[in-house]
Structures are given as C-alpha cells and as structure tokens.
Amino acid sequence: MLAPDRHQTGHEFHVEADPDLDVLLRILGPFAVQGAVIADVRHVQTETAAWSVLEVIGLDPDRAELLRLRLSQVPSVRTVRLGASLALVGAAK
C-alpha cells in the first residue's frame, strides 16, 4: 500500500447511483482527474440501484470535499457521503 503524506488522510466515499451499465466508470472518472489513489473499491449493483464504497488516499480534506461535490454532479449519481477511512487512517501512522 502507498504511504499517504502526513498532511493527507484516507477518505471513504459512499456513492449511491442509478443502475446504469457504465455507472462504475462514471464514478471512477473524477478520482483520476483529482489525482487520488484508490486503495479499495466495493461495488454492488441491482436492478434498482448501485452502491459503491471507495477508499482513497492522496487527498487533503479540501480536495476530498471538492471531489464529493463533483461526484454529486455525475449523471446517475443519487447521493455521495464522505468520511474518514478507518483502515487507511490507521495505516497512515
């Protein structure tokens, strides 16, 4: 695992979206633009919704919030929650 900068923390993004075929690709796009390192992705999709949890390193808190806002503007995305990633925060010590 990549060691995060001491000024950067792990973040966990919880995304709920419409169950489109390419919804995971749409969700991943903004992370690349922001230069975030995705440490883990979990994605579940049913006929009614898609849920993704992404653990990310390489973002300071302001950039993480900016990414949350950008994700909320992605077509098909319904909601985005942002929190500290407990697994990654522990790894940063």
Phi and psi in radians as a Rosetta constraint file:
Dihedral C 1 N 2 CA 2 C 2 CIRCULARHARMONIC -1.247 0.35
Dihedral N 2 CA 2 C 2 N 3 CIRCULARHARMONIC 2.418 0.35
Dihedral C 2 N 3 CA 3 C 3 CIRCULARHARMONIC -1.451 0.35
Dihedral N 3 CA 3 C 3 N 4 CIRCULARHARMONIC 2.172 0.35
Dihedral C 3 N 4 CA 4 C 4 CIRCULARHARMONIC -1.247 0.35
Dihedral N 4 CA 4 C 4 N 5 CIRCULARHARMONIC 2.665 0.35
Dihedral C 4 N 5 CA 5 C 5 CIRCULARHARMONIC -1.049 0.35
Dihedral N 5 CA 5 C 5 N 6 CIRCULARHARMONIC 2.567 0.35
Dihedral C 5 N 6 CA 6 C 6 CIRCULARHARMONIC -1.147 0.35
Dihedral N 6 CA 6 C 6 N 7 CIRCULARHARMONIC -0.321 0.35
Dihedral C 6 N 7 CA 7 C 7 CIRCULARHARMONIC -1.593 0.35
Dihedral N 7 CA 7 C 7 N 8 CIRCULARHARMONIC -0.058 0.35
Dihedral C 7 N 8 CA 8 C 8 CIRCULARHARMONIC -1.980 0.35
Dihedral N 8 CA 8 C 8 N 9 CIRCULARHARMONIC 2.585 0.35
Dihedral C 8 N 9 CA 9 C 9 CIRCULARHARMONIC -2.187 0.35
Dihedral N 9 CA 9 C 9 N 10 CIRCULARHARMONIC 2.927 0.35
Dihedral C 9 N 10 CA 10 C 10 CIRCULARHARMONIC -1.367 0.35
Dihedral N 10 CA 10 C 10 N 11 CIRCULARHARMONIC 2.495 0.35
Dihedral C 10 N 11 CA 11 C 11 CIRCULARHARMONIC -2.237 0.35
Dihedral N 11 CA 11 C 11 N 12 CIRCULARHARMONIC 2.585 0.35
Dihedral C 11 N 12 CA 12 C 12 CIRCULARHARMONIC -2.094 0.35
Dihedral N 12 CA 12 C 12 N 13 CIRCULARHARMONIC 2.146 0.35
Dihedral C 12 N 13 CA 13 C 13 CIRCULARHARMONIC -1.822 0.35
Dihedral N 13 CA 13 C 13 N 14 CIRCULARHARMONIC 2.192 0.35
Dihedral C 13 N 14 CA 14 C 14 CIRCULARHARMONIC -1.909 0.35
Dihedral N 14 CA 14 C 14 N 15 CIRCULARHARMONIC 2.043 0.35
Dihedral C 14 N 15 CA 15 C 15 CIRCULARHARMONIC -2.118 0.35
Dihedral N 15 CA 15 C 15 N 16 CIRCULARHARMONIC 2.286 0.35
Dihedral C 15 N 16 CA 16 C 16 CIRCULARHARMONIC -1.987 0.35
Dihedral N 16 CA 16 C 16 N 17 CIRCULARHARMONIC 2.353 0.35
Dihedral C 16 N 17 CA 17 C 17 CIRCULARHARMONIC -2.526 0.35
Dihedral N 17 CA 17 C 17 N 18 CIRCULARHARMONIC 2.949 0.35
Dihedral C 17 N 18 CA 18 C 18 CIRCULARHARMONIC -1.165 0.35
Dihedral N 18 CA 18 C 18 N 19 CIRCULARHARMONIC 2.657 0.35
Dihedral C 18 N 19 CA 19 C 19 CIRCULARHARMONIC -1.452 0.35
Dihedral N 19 CA 19 C 19 N 20 CIRCULARHARMONIC 0.897 0.35
Dihedral C 19 N 20 CA 20 C 20 CIRCULARHARMONIC -1.272 0.35
Dihedral N 20 CA 20 C 20 N 21 CIRCULARHARMONIC 2.688 0.35
Dihedral C 20 N 21 CA 21 C 21 CIRCULARHARMONIC -1.054 0.35
Dihedral N 21 CA 21 C 21 N 22 CIRCULARHARMONIC -0.634 0.35
Dihedral C 21 N 22 CA 22 C 22 CIRCULARHARMONIC -1.848 0.35
Dihedral N 22 CA 22 C 22 N 23 CIRCULARHARMONIC 0.381 0.35
Dihedral C 22 N 23 CA 23 C 23 CIRCULARHARMONIC -1.110 0.35
Dihedral N 23 CA 23 C 23 N 24 CIRCULARHARMONIC -0.659 0.35
Dihedral C 23 N 24 CA 24 C 24 CIRCULARHARMONIC -1.105 0.35
Dihedral N 24 CA 24 C 24 N 25 CIRCULARHARMONIC -0.718 0.35
Dihedral C 24 N 25 CA 25 C 25 CIRCULARHARMONIC -1.098 0.35
Dihedral N 25 CA 25 C 25 N 26 CIRCULARHARMONIC -0.679 0.35
Dihedral C 25 N 26 CA 26 C 26 CIRCULARHARMONIC -1.112 0.35
Dihedral N 26 CA 26 C 26 N 27 CIRCULARHARMONIC -0.693 0.35
Dihedral C 26 N 27 CA 27 C 27 CIRCULARHARMONIC -1.172 0.35
Dihedral N 27 CA 27 C 27 N 28 CIRCULARHARMONIC -0.698 0.35
Dihedral C 27 N 28 CA 28 C 28 CIRCULARHARMONIC -1.234 0.35
Dihedral N 28 CA 28 C 28 N 29 CIRCULARHARMONIC -0.498 0.35
Dihedral C 28 N 29 CA 29 C 29 CIRCULARHARMONIC -0.909 0.35
Dihedral N 29 CA 29 C 29 N 30 CIRCULARHARMONIC -0.907 0.35
Dihedral C 29 N 30 CA 30 C 30 CIRCULARHARMONIC -1.082 0.35
Dihedral N 30 CA 30 C 30 N 31 CIRCULARHARMONIC -0.456 0.35
Dihedral C 30 N 31 CA 31 C 31 CIRCULARHARMONIC -1.140 0.35
Dihedral N 31 CA 31 C 31 N 32 CIRCULARHARMONIC -0.706 0.35
Dihedral C 31 N 32 CA 32 C 32 CIRCULARHARMONIC -1.126 0.35
Dihedral N 32 CA 32 C 32 N 33 CIRCULARHARMONIC -0.717 0.35
Dihedral C 32 N 33 CA 33 C 33 CIRCULARHARMONIC -1.078 0.35
Dihedral N 33 CA 33 C 33 N 34 CIRCULARHARMONIC -0.650 0.35
Dihedral C 33 N 34 CA 34 C 34 CIRCULARHARMONIC -1.495 0.35
Dihedral N 34 CA 34 C 34 N 35 CIRCULARHARMONIC -0.036 0.35
Dihedral C 34 N 35 CA 35 C 35 CIRCULARHARMONIC 1.248 0.35
Dihedral N 35 CA 35 C 35 N 36 CIRCULARHARMONIC 0.467 0.35
Dihedral C 35 N 36 CA 36 C 36 CIRCULARHARMONIC -1.406 0.35
Dihedral N 36 CA 36 C 36 N 37 CIRCULARHARMONIC 2.564 0.35
Dihedral C 36 N 37 CA 37 C 37 CIRCULARHARMONIC -1.742 0.35
Dihedral N 37 CA 37 C 37 N 38 CIRCULARHARMONIC 2.033 0.35
Dihedral C 37 N 38 CA 38 C 38 CIRCULARHARMONIC -1.519 0.35
Dihedral N 38 CA 38 C 38 N 39 CIRCULARHARMONIC 2.015 0.35
Dihedral C 38 N 39 CA 39 C 39 CIRCULARHARMONIC -1.539 0.35
Dihedral N 39 CA 39 C 39 N 40 CIRCULARHARMONIC -0.482 0.35
Dihedral C 39 N 40 CA 40 C 40 CIRCULARHARMONIC -2.766 0.35
Dihedral N 40 CA 40 C 40 N 41 CIRCULARHARMONIC 2.503 0.35
Dihedral C 40 N 41 CA 41 C 41 CIRCULARHARMONIC -2.337 0.35
Dihedral N 41 CA 41 C 41 N 42 CIRCULARHARMONIC 2.301 0.35
Dihedral C 41 N 42 CA 42 C 42 CIRCULARHARMONIC -2.178 0.35
Dihedral N 42 CA 42 C 42 N 43 CIRCULARHARMONIC 2.276 0.35
Dihedral C 42 N 43 CA 43 C 43 CIRCULARHARMONIC -2.433 0.35
Dihedral N 43 CA 43 C 43 N 44 CIRCULARHARMONIC 2.273 0.35
Dihedral C 43 N 44 CA 44 C 44 CIRCULARHARMONIC -2.256 0.35
Dihedral N 44 CA 44 C 44 N 45 CIRCULARHARMONIC 2.357 0.35
Dihedral C 44 N 45 CA 45 C 45 CIRCULARHARMONIC -2.350 0.35
Dihedral N 45 CA 45 C 45 N 46 CIRCULARHARMONIC 2.335 0.35
Dihedral C 45 N 46 CA 46 C 46 CIRCULARHARMONIC -2.142 0.35
Dihedral N 46 CA 46 C 46 N 47 CIRCULARHARMONIC -3.014 0.35
Dihedral C 46 N 47 CA 47 C 47 CIRCULARHARMONIC -1.229 0.35
Dihedral N 47 CA 47 C 47 N 48 CIRCULARHARMONIC -0.349 0.35
Dihedral C 47 N 48 CA 48 C 48 CIRCULARHARMONIC -1.876 0.35
Dihedral N 48 CA 48 C 48 N 49 CIRCULARHARMONIC -0.359 0.35
Dihedral C 48 N 49 CA 49 C 49 CIRCULARHARMONIC -2.878 0.35
Dihedral N 49 CA 49 C 49 N 50 CIRCULARHARMONIC 2.889 0.35
Dihedral C 49 N 50 CA 50 C 50 CIRCULARHARMONIC -2.251 0.35
Dihedral N 50 CA 50 C 50 N 51 CIRCULARHARMONIC 2.432 0.35
Dihedral C 50 N 51 CA 51 C 51 CIRCULARHARMONIC -2.215 0.35
Dihedral N 51 CA 51 C 51 N 52 CIRCULARHARMONIC 2.317 0.35
Dihedral C 51 N 52 CA 52 C 52 CIRCULARHARMONIC -2.248 0.35
Dihedral N 52 CA 52 C 52 N 53 CIRCULARHARMONIC 2.460 0.35
Dihedral C 52 N 53 CA 53 C 53 CIRCULARHARMONIC -2.172 0.35
Dihedral N 53 CA 53 C 53 N 54 CIRCULARHARMONIC 2.139 0.35
Dihedral C 53 N 54 CA 54 C 54 CIRCULARHARMONIC -2.123 0.35
Dihedral N 54 CA 54 C 54 N 55 CIRCULARHARMONIC 2.162 0.35
Dihedral C 54 N 55 CA 55 C 55 CIRCULARHARMONIC -1.691 0.35
Dihedral N 55 CA 55 C 55 N 56 CIRCULARHARMONIC 2.202 0.35
Dihedral C 55 N 56 CA 56 C 56 CIRCULARHARMONIC -2.262 0.35
Dihedral N 56 CA 56 C 56 N 57 CIRCULARHARMONIC 2.449 0.35
Dihedral C 56 N 57 CA 57 C 57 CIRCULARHARMONIC -2.131 0.35
Dihedral N 57 CA 57 C 57 N 58 CIRCULARHARMONIC 2.889 0.35
Dihedral C 57 N 58 CA 58 C 58 CIRCULARHARMONIC 1.652 0.35
Dihedral N 58 CA 58 C 58 N 59 CIRCULARHARMONIC 0.215 0.35
Dihedral C 58 N 59 CA 59 C 59 CIRCULARHARMONIC -2.163 0.35
Dihedral N 59 CA 59 C 59 N 60 CIRCULARHARMONIC 2.344 0.35
Dihedral C 59 N 60 CA 60 C 60 CIRCULARHARMONIC -1.373 0.35
Dihedral N 60 CA 60 C 60 N 61 CIRCULARHARMONIC 2.929 0.35
Dihedral C 60 N 61 CA 61 C 61 CIRCULARHARMONIC -1.014 0.35
Dihedral N 61 CA 61 C 61 N 62 CIRCULARHARMONIC -0.644 0.35
Dihedral C 61 N 62 CA 62 C 62 CIRCULARHARMONIC -1.160 0.35
Dihedral N 62 CA 62 C 62 N 63 CIRCULARHARMONIC -0.738 0.35
Dihedral C 62 N 63 CA 63 C 63 CIRCULARHARMONIC -1.209 0.35
Dihedral N 63 CA 63 C 63 N 64 CIRCULARHARMONIC -0.578 0.35
Dihedral C 63 N 64 CA 64 C 64 CIRCULARHARMONIC -1.116 0.35
Dihedral N 64 CA 64 C 64 N 65 CIRCULARHARMONIC -0.742 0.35
Dihedral C 64 N 65 CA 65 C 65 CIRCULARHARMONIC -1.164 0.35
Dihedral N 65 CA 65 C 65 N 66 CIRCULARHARMONIC -0.695 0.35
Dihedral C 65 N 66 CA 66 C 66 CIRCULARHARMONIC -1.048 0.35
Dihedral N 66 CA 66 C 66 N 67 CIRCULARHARMONIC -0.751 0.35
Dihedral C 66 N 67 CA 67 C 67 CIRCULARHARMONIC -1.132 0.35
Dihedral N 67 CA 67 C 67 N 68 CIRCULARHARMONIC -0.667 0.35
Dihedral C 67 N 68 CA 68 C 68 CIRCULARHARMONIC -1.047 0.35
Dihedral N 68 CA 68 C 68 N 69 CIRCULARHARMONIC -0.770 0.35
Dihedral C 68 N 69 CA 69 C 69 CIRCULARHARMONIC -1.117 0.35
Dihedral N 69 CA 69 C 69 N 70 CIRCULARHARMONIC -0.738 0.35
Dihedral C 69 N 70 CA 70 C 70 CIRCULARHARMONIC -1.134 0.35
Dihedral N 70 CA 70 C 70 N 71 CIRCULARHARMONIC -0.705 0.35
Dihedral C 70 N 71 CA 71 C 71 CIRCULARHARMONIC -1.080 0.35
Dihedral N 71 CA 71 C 71 N 72 CIRCULARHARMONIC -0.643 0.35
Dihedral C 71 N 72 CA 72 C 72 CIRCULARHARMONIC -1.165 0.35
Dihedral N 72 CA 72 C 72 N 73 CIRCULARHARMONIC -0.287 0.35
Dihedral C 72 N 73 CA 73 C 73 CIRCULARHARMONIC -1.673 0.35
Dihedral N 73 CA 73 C 73 N 74 CIRCULARHARMONIC -0.060 0.35
Dihedral C 73 N 74 CA 74 C 74 CIRCULARHARMONIC -1.228 0.35
Dihedral N 74 CA 74 C 74 N 75 CIRCULARHARMONIC 2.314 0.35
Dihedral C 74 N 75 CA 75 C 75 CIRCULARHARMONIC -0.940 0.35
Dihedral N 75 CA 75 C 75 N 76 CIRCULARHARMONIC 2.440 0.35
Dihedral C 75 N 76 CA 76 C 76 CIRCULARHARMONIC 1.503 0.35
Dihedral N 76 CA 76 C 76 N 77 CIRCULARHARMONIC -0.340 0.35
Dihedral C 76 N 77 CA 77 C 77 CIRCULARHARMONIC -1.330 0.35
Dihedral N 77 CA 77 C 77 N 78 CIRCULARHARMONIC 2.252 0.35
Dihedral C 77 N 78 CA 78 C 78 CIRCULARHARMONIC -1.641 0.35
Dihedral N 78 CA 78 C 78 N 79 CIRCULARHARMONIC -0.897 0.35
Dihedral C 78 N 79 CA 79 C 79 CIRCULARHARMONIC -2.504 0.35
Dihedral N 79 CA 79 C 79 N 80 CIRCULARHARMONIC 2.681 0.35
Dihedral C 79 N 80 CA 80 C 80 CIRCULARHARMONIC -2.409 0.35
Dihedral N 80 CA 80 C 80 N 81 CIRCULARHARMONIC 2.207 0.35
Dihedral C 80 N 81 CA 81 C 81 CIRCULARHARMONIC -2.021 0.35
Dihedral N 81 CA 81 C 81 N 82 CIRCULARHARMONIC 2.549 0.35
Dihedral C 81 N 82 CA 82 C 82 CIRCULARHARMONIC -2.181 0.35
Dihedral N 82 CA 82 C 82 N 83 CIRCULARHARMONIC 2.352 0.35
Dihedral C 82 N 83 CA 83 C 83 CIRCULARHARMONIC -2.618 0.35
Dihedral N 83 CA 83 C 83 N 84 CIRCULARHARMONIC 2.971 0.35
Dihedral C 83 N 84 CA 84 C 84 CIRCULARHARMONIC -1.288 0.35
Dihedral N 84 CA 84 C 84 N 85 CIRCULARHARMONIC 2.432 0.35
Dihedral C 84 N 85 CA 85 C 85 CIRCULARHARMONIC -1.505 0.35
Dihedral N 85 CA 85 C 85 N 86 CIRCULARHARMONIC 1.955 0.35
Dihedral C 85 N 86 CA 86 C 86 CIRCULARHARMONIC -1.100 0.35
Dihedral N 86 CA 86 C 86 N 87 CIRCULARHARMONIC -0.658 0.35
Dihedral C 86 N 87 CA 87 C 87 CIRCULARHARMONIC -1.144 0.35
Dihedral N 87 CA 87 C 87 N 88 CIRCULARHARMONIC -0.713 0.35
Dihedral C 87 N 88 CA 88 C 88 CIRCULARHARMONIC -1.396 0.35
Dihedral N 88 CA 88 C 88 N 89 CIRCULARHARMONIC -0.579 0.35
Dihedral C 88 N 89 CA 89 C 89 CIRCULARHARMONIC -1.081 0.35
Dihedral N 89 CA 89 C 89 N 90 CIRCULARHARMONIC -0.743 0.35
Dihedral C 89 N 90 CA 90 C 90 CIRCULARHARMONIC -1.109 0.35
Dihedral N 90 CA 90 C 90 N 91 CIRCULARHARMONIC -0.619 0.35
Dihedral C 90 N 91 CA 91 C 91 CIRCULARHARMONIC -1.281 0.35
Dihedral N 91 CA 91 C 91 N 92 CIRCULARHARMONIC -0.360 0.35
Dihedral C 91 N 92 CA 92 C 92 CIRCULARHARMONIC -1.356 0.35
Dihedral N 92 CA 92 C 92 N 93 CIRCULARHARMONIC -0.234 0.35
